[in-house]
Amino acid sequence: MIVKKQRMSRLGILRVTLVGFLSIVLVRIGYVQASDHFLAGIEQNQWSSEEKIAPIRGTIYDANGDQLAFSMPAYDLDLYLPGIQQVGSVKIQQLSSELGQIVGAPTSVIEQALTRKDVVWLRLYPYFVHVSLAKKEQVVHVFHQMNIGNDINPYKTYERVYPDGDFASQVVGFVDQTGNGAGGIEREYNQYLAGQSGSVQFMQDDLGQPLPFDSVLTKPVQNGDRVYLTIDAAIQNYAQEALATIQKRFTPAHAAIIVADPNTGAILAMATLPTFDPNQYYAYPASTLDTNWAISDPFEPGSTFKIVTLTGALATHAINLNQTYMSGVDYVNGVPIRDWNLWGWGRITYRMAMIYSSNTGFIHIGQAEGVQTLYHYIHLYGMDQPTGIDLPGESNSILFDPNHLNPVDFATMTFGQGLAVTPIQQVAEVGAVANGGDLLTPYLVQKIVAPDGQVVYFRKPHIVRRVASSAIMNEITNVMIQDVNQDPGLMAYVPGYNVAGKTGTAQIPSPNGGYVPHKYNLSFIGFVPAHHPVLEIYVTVNEPLHAIQFGNDVASPAAQFVLEKSLRYLNIPPHGVAASSMQNQYQKTTYTVIPNLIGDSYGAATSALQTTGIREQWISAPGVVAYQWPQSGTDVPLSSRVILDAQGPQSTANGRVTVPDLHGLSMVDAVSICSELGLSLIPSGDGYAFSQSVPAGQSVPLGSEMNVTFVAYH
């Protein structure tokens, strides 16, 4: 019995020992497995890398579908200074000289940058930012020649191009060196235009180079949306021509012209002085880049504000236009306030007070309606708050507190002095008169289209509120017509059309109180045809020189020029003339949308294009489409061409590219295609490609120059 118990005890000990041993083994195995996963994670973190894929920024178009801003391929070049500095001062001088010749920089600037000790990786702005493919290859070749090829790192990016220079630059804006919108539409709609970066993860070797066949796309790139403006290129050109004449004749401190559709609030043109070229925005002062005079700086409007005073008085029946008063001078709290001609016109009606722009008449009108009524109509016209136009930097008006307003300040307010408003606020104000009483929000973007063609934003006219009845607005319109017609030789009179308008001549306040002697802000605002308006215009000129200081002499002629040209362009007939009988030299262009052809066979691509009326051109032998220009979803005129390639963008492995046929392409498209292929296009003329110095189909070295002549025809 004792022996049996001893045997059982030994077996129990053995079992416990075996269980303990197995437990230790299992724990060890678990530890090794966990360590293996941990070490594998460390290894992957050490040898894997993730690279961002930059999106293509969306294109900005005008109302007719022409490109105002687009992005084309370019490169940013990062230089590893410690490696470069090891070659010695003599070779650095040689390197600086050769790089300077390629990128157009002084040798001394390059040499100074390459010898900096406080920087490891240098991206020298602007010389090594947004470099073309051809220049990038030349720079890399120089580094390889000097056996320092590992000390330069090119990154593919995109350069923002504004093909028309300063055309509508304050509206379009610009993109700064970080790639973000920094002004105008570029800034206001940056979230749509910028797109979203993609990313790819890959394993790398000990030199940081990607291992082949081991990349994984972790996030697809989303290119930016296309933004379509309400700006009409022809009308914008007329406005800029008029401003150029103003600049030449009067050299003002600043000026602006706004043209709008008073029935919708759409801005058809917005031109300002001073202006800038967004391709070289860094060459202009911040005051020019940050200030859009059409929306950003309020000023005393003068007589154009009298429309607000008159509306309140007529709407509340405080006066009627046939009542009379004695013009010339009024005394308010003992302070004499005179008409602009000092002696007045004797006893005249309130209707003539508007036509003659009598200050004393509007003192009487304002006193008849009272402070509260005037401020109520200032509010109804939206002149006590920003309009909400879709541009950055809009300012608000500057008004007296109605509860602390003395009689003299109220008297000057009635004729537009002593308060300050912006030009865009006045455009919204007079637009309400033109359309019969609705205050509309002005806007510049009509729609936004995603890369897949889906419309993600569409703008409809927005009525803020009703200002007054159509009968009141019609009464004011008739007075404004008489205002223009009183002297067709001077005002913004357009033969054959009823133009409703009002001039303004306002003194400029002095920082020390009172007003600056002999300095004025001159303006004109109006619409046409008066009773069925399609165009509203506002012209403001600040501190013009060499001129009689009246809006009639400086601002009105510019308005007349723009209106007359625009009416012909829009085929708006004069009174009593049918539109069909007018010979319109500006035929409207019909547009179509380019389909997505990537991956289509030659036959499928040809068939798809035939249904749209777009012609095709192959760079290489026809086959499965690997590359197309313009991109799918782009609006183009009928009978345009799409460039197709079965090989994709040309490889630079052999250093040669095939020259495309550019005949008939716009300058924007021709530049974009050559940039993508690695050719350097040297344009002359303007319009559409007529001839090219290198025949289509010829194989040439990467970076070759090609002279292309453009002519103005459709």
C-alpha positions in Angstrom: 0.0 0.0 0.0 2.9 2.3 0.9 4.7 1.4 -2.4 1.5 2.1 -4.4 1.2 5.5 -2.8 4.9 6.3 -3.5 4.4 5.3 -7.2 1.3 7.6 -7.4 3.2 10.5 -5.9 6.1 10.1 -8.4 3.6 10.0 -11.3 1.9 13.2 -10.0 5.3 15.0 -9.8 6.1 13.8 -13.3 2.8 15.1 -14.7 3.3 18.5 -13.0 6.8 18.7 -14.3 5.7 17.9 -17.9 2.8 20.4 -17.7 5.2 23.1 -16.4 7.7 22.3 -19.2 5.1 22.5 -21.9 3.8 25.7 -20.5 7.3 27.3 -20.6 7.6 26.1 -24.3 4.3 27.5 -25.2 5.1 30.8 -23.6 8.4 30.9 -25.4 6.7 30.2 -28.7 4.2 33.0 -28.2 7.0 35.4 -27.2 9.0 34.5 -30.3 6.0 34.9 -32.5 5.1 38.3 -30.9 8.7 39.4 -31.3 8.8 38.3 -34.9 5.7 40.4 -35.6 7.2 43.3 -33.7 10.5 43.1 -35.5 8.8 42.6 -38.8 6.8 45.8 -38.1 10.0 47.7 -37.3 11.6 46.3 -40.4 8.7 47.4 -42.5 8.7 50.8 -41.0 12.4 51.1 -41.7 12.2 49.8 -45.3 8.8 51.0 -46.5 7.8 54.5 -47.6 4.7 56.4 -48.6 4.8 59.0 -51.4 2.1 61.5 -52.1 0.6 61.9 -55.6 -0.1 65.5 -56.3 -3.6 66.2 -57.8 -4.0 68.4 -60.9 -5.5 71.7 -59.9 -8.9 72.4 -61.6 -9.1 74.7 -64.6 -10.9 78.0 -64.5 -13.1 78.9 -67.5 -14.9 82.1 -68.6 -18.6 82.1 -69.5 -17.8 80.9 -73.1 -15.6 77.9 -72.0 -12.2 79.4 -72.7 -9.5 78.7 -70.2 -8.4 81.5 -67.8 -6.2 79.4 -65.6 -4.9 75.8 -66.0 -2.1 73.6 -64.7 0.5 71.9 -66.8 3.3 69.4 -65.8 6.4 70.8 -64.2 9.1 69.8 -61.7 10.4 71.2 -58.4 14.1 70.5 -57.9 15.6 69.8 -54.4 19.4 70.1 -54.1 21.4 68.3 -51.4 23.9 70.9 -50.4 26.3 68.8 -48.2 26.9 66.5 -51.2 27.3 69.4 -53.6 29.7 71.3 -51.3 32.1 68.3 -51.3 33.1 68.9 -54.9 35.0 72.0 -54.0 34.7 75.7 -54.8 36.0 75.5 -58.4 33.4 72.9 -59.5 30.7 74.8 -57.5 31.5 77.9 -59.6 31.3 75.8 -62.8 28.0 74.2 -61.6 26.5 77.6 -60.8 27.4 79.0 -64.2 25.8 76.1 -66.1 22.7 76.0 -63.9 22.3 79.7 -64.2 22.3 79.5 -68.0 19.6 76.8 -67.9 17.2 78.4 -65.5 17.9 82.0 -66.3 19.5 83.0 -62.9 22.6 85.0 -62.2 25.6 82.8 -61.5 26.3 84.7 -58.2 22.8 83.9 -56.9 23.1 80.2 -57.6 26.7 80.1 -56.2 25.6 81.9 -53.0 22.7 79.4 -52.6 24.8 76.3 -53.2 27.4 77.3 -50.5 24.9 77.9 -47.7 25.8 76.0 -44.5 22.4 76.4 -42.7 20.4 74.3 -45.2 20.6 70.6 -46.1 18.0 70.3 -48.8 17.4 73.5 -50.8 14.6 74.4 -53.2 15.7 77.7 -54.7 12.7 79.9 -55.5 11.7 80.8 -58.2 14.5 79.3 -60.3 14.1 75.6 -59.3 10.4 75.7 -58.8 7.9 74.7 -61.6 10.7 73.8 -64.0 9.7 72.4 -67.4 10.5 68.8 -68.3 13.1 69.9 -70.8 14.9 72.1 -68.3 14.7 69.4 -65.6 16.5 67.0 -67.9 19.2 69.6 -68.7 19.8 70.2 -65.0 19.9 66.5 -64.1 22.3 66.0 -67.0 24.7 68.6 -65.6 24.7 66.9 -62.2 25.4 63.5 -63.7 28.2 65.0 -65.7 29.8 66.2 -62.5 29.2 62.8 -60.8 26.9 64.3 -58.2 23.6 62.9 -59.6 22.5 61.7 -56.2 22.5 65.3 -54.9 19.4 66.4 -56.9 15.9 65.2 -56.4 13.2 66.2 -58.9 9.6 66.1 -57.8 6.8 66.1 -60.4 4.3 68.9 -59.8 2.2 71.2 -61.9 2.7 74.8 -62.9 -0.3 77.2 -62.8 -0.6 79.1 -66.1 -2.7 82.2 -66.8 -2.6 82.3 -70.6 -4.0 85.8 -70.9 -1.8 87.5 -68.4 -3.6 90.3 -66.6 -7.0 89.5 -68.1 -9.5 89.6 -65.2 -6.6 89.0 -62.8 -8.3 90.5 -59.8 -11.2 88.1 -60.4 -9.2 85.0 -61.3 -6.5 85.6 -58.6 -3.3 83.6 -58.4 -1.7 80.5 -56.8 1.2 81.0 -54.4 4.4 79.0 -54.2 2.8 76.5 -51.9 0.2 75.6 -54.5 -2.7 77.2 -52.7 -5.1 79.9 -54.0 -4.0 83.3 -52.7 -6.5 85.7 -54.3 -9.7 85.9 -56.3 -11.5 82.8 -57.4 -8.3 80.8 -56.9 -8.7 81.5 -53.2 -12.4 81.6 -52.8 -13.0 78.2 -54.4 -9.7 76.6 -53.4 -11.4 73.7 -51.8 -12.9 72.7 -55.2 -9.9 73.6 -57.4 -7.2 72.0 -55.3 -8.4 68.4 -55.4 -7.1 65.8 -52.9 -3.7 64.2 -52.9 -3.3 60.4 -53.4 -0.6 58.2 -52.0 1.3 55.1 -52.9 3.3 52.9 -50.5 6.4 51.0 -51.6 9.4 49.1 -50.2 12.7 50.8 -50.6 16.3 49.7 -50.7 19.1 51.0 -48.4 19.6 54.0 -50.7 15.9 54.9 -50.4 15.1 53.9 -54.0 11.7 52.1 -54.6 11.9 48.3 -55.1 10.3 47.2 -58.4 6.9 45.5 -58.5 6.1 46.2 -54.8 4.1 49.4 -54.8 0.6 49.6 -53.5 -1.9 52.4 -54.1 -3.2 53.4 -50.7 -5.3 56.4 -51.7 -6.4 57.4 -55.2 -5.7 60.9 -56.3 -8.7 63.2 -56.8 -8.0 66.0 -59.3 -9.5 69.4 -58.8 -12.9 70.5 -60.1 -13.4 72.8 -63.1 -14.8 76.2 -62.2 -16.9 78.1 -64.8 -17.2 81.9 -64.4 -19.9 84.4 -65.5 -17.2 86.6 -67.0 -17.7 87.2 -70.7 -14.3 87.5 -72.4 -15.5 90.0 -75.0 -17.2 92.4 -72.4 -14.2 92.0 -70.1 -11.9 93.0 -72.9 -14.0 96.1 -73.6 -13.8 97.0 -69.9 -10.1 96.6 -69.8 -9.7 98.7 -73.0 -11.7 101.5 -71.4 -9.6 101.3 -68.3 -6.4 101.5 -70.4 -7.7 104.7 -72.0 -8.5 106.1 -68.6 -5.0 105.2 -67.4 -3.4 106.8 -70.4 -5.4 110.0 -70.2 -5.9 110.6 -66.5 -3.4 108.5 -64.6 -5.8 107.9 -61.6 -4.8 106.5 -58.2 -7.1 103.6 -59.0 -10.2 102.8 -61.0 -12.7 100.0 -61.6 -15.4 99.0 -64.2 -18.1 96.4 -63.4 -20.6 95.1 -65.9 -23.4 92.9 -64.6 -26.6 91.3 -65.7 -29.2 93.1 -63.5 -31.7 90.3 -64.0 -29.6 87.7 -62.4 -26.7 89.4 -60.5 -24.1 87.6 -62.7 -20.9 89.7 -63.2 -20.0 89.9 -66.9 -16.9 91.9 -66.4 -14.8 93.3 -63.5 -11.7 95.2 -64.4 -9.5 97.3 -62.0 -6.5 99.6 -61.9 -3.8 98.8 -60.8 -3.7 95.3 -62.2 -1.2 92.5 -62.2 0.0 89.5 -64.2 -0.7 86.4 -62.0 2.0 84.4 -63.9 4.5 86.8 -62.1 2.5 87.8 -59.0 5.7 88.0 -56.9 6.8 91.0 -58.9 3.9 93.2 -57.7 3.4 94.9 -54.3 1.1 93.4 -51.8 -1.2 96.4 -52.1 -1.9 95.5 -55.7 -2.4 91.8 -55.0 -4.6 92.2 -52.0 -6.8 95.0 -53.2 -9.7 94.6 -55.6 -11.0 98.2 -55.9 -14.3 96.9 -57.2 -15.2 95.3 -53.8 -12.6 96.1 -51.2 -12.4 99.8 -50.4 -15.5 101.9 -49.6 -15.6 105.5 -50.6 -18.0 108.4 -50.6 -20.1 107.8 -53.8 -21.5 111.2 -54.4 -24.6 111.7 -56.6 -25.0 108.0 -57.6 -26.3 107.5 -54.0 -29.2 109.9 -54.7 -31.1 107.0 -56.1 -31.5 105.6 -52.6 -32.7 108.8 -51.2 -35.2 109.3 -54.0 -36.5 105.7 -53.7 -37.4 106.2 -50.0 -39.1 109.5 -50.6 -41.2 108.2 -53.5 -42.1 104.9 -51.9 -43.4 106.6 -48.8 -45.1 109.4 -50.8 -43.0 112.0 -48.9 -42.7 113.9 -52.1 -43.7 113.8 -55.8 -41.4 114.6 -58.7 -43.4 117.6 -59.8 -43.1 119.5 -56.5 -40.8 122.5 -56.6 -38.1 124.1 -54.4 -35.6 126.9 -54.6 -32.2 125.6 -55.7 -28.8 127.2 -55.1 -28.0 127.2 -51.3 -29.5 125.7 -48.2 -28.6 126.6 -44.6 -28.6 123.6 -42.2 -28.1 124.6 -38.6 -26.5 127.8 -39.9 -24.1 125.9 -42.3 -24.4 126.8 -46.0 -24.6 123.9 -48.4 -24.5 124.8 -52.1 -25.3 123.2 -55.4 -22.3 122.1 -57.4 -22.6 125.2 -59.7 -22.9 127.4 -56.6 -25.9 129.5 -57.8 -28.4 126.7 -58.7 -31.1 126.8 -61.3 -33.8 128.9 -59.6 -37.1 127.3 -58.7 -37.2 123.8 -60.2 -38.9 120.5 -59.6 -37.6 117.5 -57.8 -37.5 115.7 -61.1 -35.0 118.3 -62.3 -33.1 118.1 -59.0 -32.3 114.5 -60.0 -31.5 115.4 -63.6 -29.3 118.5 -62.7 -27.9 116.6 -59.7 -28.9 119.3 -57.3 -27.5 118.8 -53.7 -30.0 121.3 -52.2 -32.9 119.5 -53.8 -31.9 116.2 -52.2 -31.5 117.9 -48.8 -35.2 118.9 -49.2 -36.1 115.3 -50.3 -34.2 113.8 -47.4 -35.8 116.1 -44.9 -39.2 115.2 -46.3 -38.7 111.4 -45.8 -36.7 111.6 -42.5 -33.8 109.8 -41.0 -35.5 106.5 -40.3 -37.0 106.2 -43.7 -33.6 106.9 -45.4 -31.9 104.3 -43.2 -34.6 101.8 -43.9 -34.0 102.1 -47.6 -30.3 101.9 -47.2 -31.0 98.6 -45.5 -33.4 97.4 -48.2 -30.8 98.2 -50.9 -28.3 96.2 -48.9 -25.9 99.1 -48.4 -25.5 98.4 -44.7 -23.8 95.0 -45.2 -21.5 93.2 -47.7 -23.3 91.9 -50.8 -21.9 88.4 -50.4 -20.2 88.3 -53.8 -18.1 85.1 -54.1 -14.7 86.8 -53.9 -12.4 87.2 -50.9 -11.8 90.6 -49.4 -15.2 92.3 -49.7 -15.6 95.3 -47.4 -18.7 96.8 -45.8 -20.0 100.4 -46.0 -19.3 103.1 -43.4 -22.4 104.8 -42.1 -23.3 107.2 -39.4 -25.2 105.8 -36.4 -28.7 107.0 -37.1 -29.3 107.5 -33.3 -26.4 110.0 -33.1 -26.8 111.8 -36.5 -26.7 115.6 -36.5 -28.7 117.6 -39.1 -25.6 118.6 -41.2 -24.3 115.1 -41.5 -27.8 113.9 -42.5 -28.1 116.6 -45.1 -24.8 115.6 -46.8 -25.8 111.9 -46.6 -28.8 112.6 -48.8 -26.6 113.4 -51.8 -23.9 110.8 -51.1 -21.3 112.6 -49.0 -20.3 111.6 -45.4 -20.9 107.9 -45.9 -18.9 105.3 -47.8 -19.9 102.3 -49.9 -18.2 99.9 -52.2 -18.7 99.8 -56.0 -20.2 96.3 -55.8 -22.8 97.6 -53.3 -23.8 100.2 -55.8 -24.1 97.7 -58.6 -26.5 95.6 -56.4 -28.4 98.8 -55.6 -28.9 100.0 -59.1 -29.5 96.4 -60.3 -32.7 96.5 -58.2 -33.9 99.6 -60.0 -33.1 98.0 -63.4 -34.9 94.7 -62.8 -38.0 96.2 -61.2 -37.3 96.1 -57.5 -35.5 92.9 -56.5 -32.1 93.1 -54.7 -29.9 90.3 -56.0 -26.7 88.8 -54.7 -23.9 89.4 -57.3 -21.9 86.4 -58.2 -19.0 85.2 -60.5 -19.2 81.4 -60.5 -22.0 79.8 -62.5 -21.1 76.2 -62.0 -18.5 73.7 -60.8 -17.9 70.4 -62.6 -16.1 67.4 -61.1 -13.4 65.5 -63.2 -16.0 62.8 -64.0 -18.3 65.4 -65.5 -20.8 65.6 -62.6 -22.0 69.1 -61.8 -21.3 69.6 -58.1 -22.4 73.2 -57.8 -24.8 75.2 -59.9 -25.6 78.9 -59.1 -29.1 80.2 -59.4 -30.0 83.9 -59.0 -30.6 84.7 -55.4 -33.2 87.4 -54.4 -32.2 89.0 -51.1 -35.4 91.0 -50.7 -37.9 93.2 -52.4 -36.8 96.9 -52.3 -39.7 98.7 -53.8 -42.6 98.3 -56.3 -41.9 98.1 -60.0 -44.0 101.3 -60.4 -41.5 103.2 -58.2 -38.5 101.7 -59.9 -40.0 102.6 -63.3 -40.5 106.2 -62.2 -36.8 106.4 -61.1 -35.7 104.7 -64.4 -37.5 107.4 -66.4 -35.8 110.1 -64.5 -32.4 108.4 -65.1 -33.1 108.2 -68.8 -33.8 112.0 -68.9 -30.5 112.4 -66.9 -28.5 110.7 -69.7 -30.5 112.3 -72.6 -30.1 115.9 -71.3 -26.8 116.2 -73.2 -26.0 113.3 -75.5 -22.7 114.8 -76.4 -21.3 114.4 -72.9 -23.1 111.6 -71.1 -23.0 107.8 -71.7 -25.5 108.2 -74.4 -25.6 105.3 -77.0 -27.5 106.3 -80.2 -30.6 104.2 -80.7 -30.9 103.0 -77.1 -32.4 104.4 -74.0 -29.7 104.4 -71.3 -30.7 105.0 -67.7 -27.8 106.5 -65.7 -26.5 108.8 -63.0 -23.1 110.4 -62.6 -21.3 111.0 -59.3 -18.7 113.5 -58.3 -17.5 113.1 -54.7 -14.9 114.9 -52.7 -12.2 112.7 -51.0 -12.0 113.0 -47.2 -8.8 114.2 -45.6 -7.3 112.2 -42.7 -7.1 115.5 -40.8 -10.8 116.2 -41.3 -12.7 117.9 -44.0 -11.9 117.2 -47.7 -8.7 117.1 -49.8 -8.7 120.1 -52.1 -9.1 119.4 -55.9 -9.2 115.6 -55.5 -12.4 113.7 -56.4 -13.8 110.3 -57.0 -15.8 110.4 -60.3 -18.3 107.8 -61.4 -21.1 106.7 -63.6 -23.7 104.0 -63.1 -26.5 102.9 -65.4 -28.3 100.2 -67.4 -29.5 99.6 -71.0 -31.9 99.1 -72.7 -33.6 101.1 -69.9 -37.0 99.3 -69.8 -35.7 95.8 -70.8 -32.2 95.9 -69.4 -29.5 93.3 -70.3 -26.5 95.3 -69.1 -25.6 97.3 -66.0 -22.4 99.2 -65.8 -20.5 101.0 -63.0 -17.4 103.1 -63.7 -15.4 104.7 -60.9 -12.2 106.7 -61.3 -10.3 107.9 -58.2 -8.2 111.1 -58.3 -7.9 111.5 -62.0 -5.4 114.1 -63.3 -5.5 116.5 -66.3 -9.3 116.5 -66.3 -12.4 118.5 -65.4 -13.5 117.0 -62.1 -16.9 115.7 -63.1 -18.1 112.1 -63.6 -19.7 113.3 -66.8 -16.3 114.0 -68.4 -14.2 111.1 -67.0 -16.4 108.1 -66.2 -19.3 108.5 -68.7 -17.2 108.2 -71.9 -15.8 104.9 -70.6 -19.3 103.6 -69.9 -20.5 104.7 -73.3 -17.6 102.8 -75.0 -18.2 99.5 -73.1 -22.0 99.7 -73.5 -21.9 100.4 -77.2 -19.4 97.6 -77.9 -21.3 95.1 -75.7 -24.7 95.8 -77.2 -23.3 95.1 -80.7 -21.6 92.0 -79.4 -24.8 90.7 -77.7 -26.8 91.5 -80.8 -29.2 93.7 -78.9 -31.0 95.8 -81.5 -31.8 99.5 -81.2 -35.3 100.6 -80.8 -37.5 99.6 -83.7 -35.0 97.3 -85.3 -35.5 93.5 -85.3 -32.6 91.4 -84.0 -32.7 89.2 -87.1 -31.9 92.2 -89.3 -28.7 93.0 -87.4 -25.5 91.8 -88.9 -23.8 90.4 -85.8 -20.1 89.9 -86.3 -19.8 88.1 -83.0 -21.4 84.7 -83.6 -21.9 82.7 -80.5 -19.9 79.5 -80.3 -21.5 76.1 -79.8 -19.7 73.8 -77.3 -19.6 70.1 -76.7 -18.0 67.9 -74.0 -15.0 65.6 -74.7 -15.7 62.0 -73.8 -13.3 59.7 -71.8 -11.4 57.7 -74.5 -8.7 56.2 -72.3 -8.6 52.4 -72.9 -10.8 52.6 -76.0 -9.7 50.8 -79.2 -9.0 52.9 -82.4 -12.5 52.0 -83.7 -14.3 52.7 -80.5 -12.6 56.1 -80.0 -13.3 57.1 -83.6 -17.0 56.2 -83.2 -17.3 58.0 -79.9 -15.8 61.2 -81.4 -18.0 61.1 -84.5 -21.2 61.4 -82.3 -19.8 64.6 -80.7 -18.5 66.4 -83.8 -14.9 66.4 -82.5 -12.0 65.5 -84.8 -9.2 63.2 -83.8 -5.4 63.4 -84.2 -3.0 60.6 -83.4 0.5 61.4 -82.3 1.6 57.7 -82.7 0.2 54.9 -84.8 -3.5 54.4 -83.9 -4.2 51.8 -81.3 -5.6 51.5 -77.8 -5.8 55.1 -76.4 -3.3 55.6 -73.6 -3.3 59.4 -73.5 -5.7 62.2 -74.6 -5.7 66.0 -74.7 -7.8 67.8 -73.6 -9.0 65.7 -70.7 -12.4 64.1 -70.7 -15.2 66.4 -69.5 -13.7 69.5 -71.0 -16.0 71.8 -72.9 -14.7 72.6 -76.4 -16.2 74.3 -79.5 -17.6 72.0 -82.1 -15.1 70.7 -84.7 -12.3 71.0 -82.2 -9.6 68.3 -82.2 -8.6 65.9 -79.5 -5.0 64.6 -79.5 -4.7 60.8 -79.0 -1.7 58.6 -78.3 -1.5 54.8 -78.1 1.8 55.0 -76.1 0.9 57.5 -73.4 3.0 60.6 -72.7 6.3 60.1 -74.5 9.0 58.3 -72.5 12.3 60.2 -72.1 14.4 57.0 -72.0 15.8 57.5 -75.5 15.7 61.3 -75.1 13.5 61.9 -78.1 9.8 62.8 -78.7 7.5 62.8 -81.7 6.3 66.2 -82.8 2.4 66.6 -82.9 0.4 68.5 -85.5 -0.7 71.7 -83.7 -2.5 73.3 -86.6 -5.8 74.9 -85.5 -5.2 74.4 -81.8 -5.5 77.3 -79.4 -2.4 78.6 -77.8 -3.4 77.2 -74.4 -3.8 73.7 -75.9 -0.7 73.9 -77.9 1.4 75.0 -74.9 -0.1 72.2 -72.7 0.6 69.4 -75.2 4.2 70.6 -75.9 4.8 70.8 -72.1 3.5 67.3 -71.6 5.7 65.9 -74.4 8.8 67.8 -73.3 9.0 70.3 -76.2 9.6 74.0 -75.8 7.0 76.0 -77.7 7.9 79.6 -78.8 4.7 81.4 -79.8 4.2 84.4 -82.0 0.9 86.1 -82.7 -2.4 85.3 -81.0 -5.3 83.0 -81.6 -5.0 79.6 -83.2 -1.9 77.7 -84.5 -1.3 78.4 -88.2 2.2 77.1 -88.8 5.0 75.3 -86.9 8.7 75.3 -87.6 9.1 71.5 -87.0 6.9 69.2 -89.1 4.4 66.9 -87.4 5.6 63.3 -87.0 9.3 64.2 -86.9 11.4 62.7 -84.0 13.4 65.4 -82.2 15.5 65.5 -79.0 13.7 66.2 -75.7 13.5 69.9 -75.0 13.7 70.9 -78.6 12.4 74.4 -79.4 9.5 74.8 -81.9 8.3 78.2 -83.3 4.6 78.3 -83.7 2.7 81.1 -85.4 -0.8 81.9 -84.1 -3.5 83.9 -86.0 -6.9 85.1 -85.0 -9.5 83.0 -86.7 -12.0 80.4 -85.7 
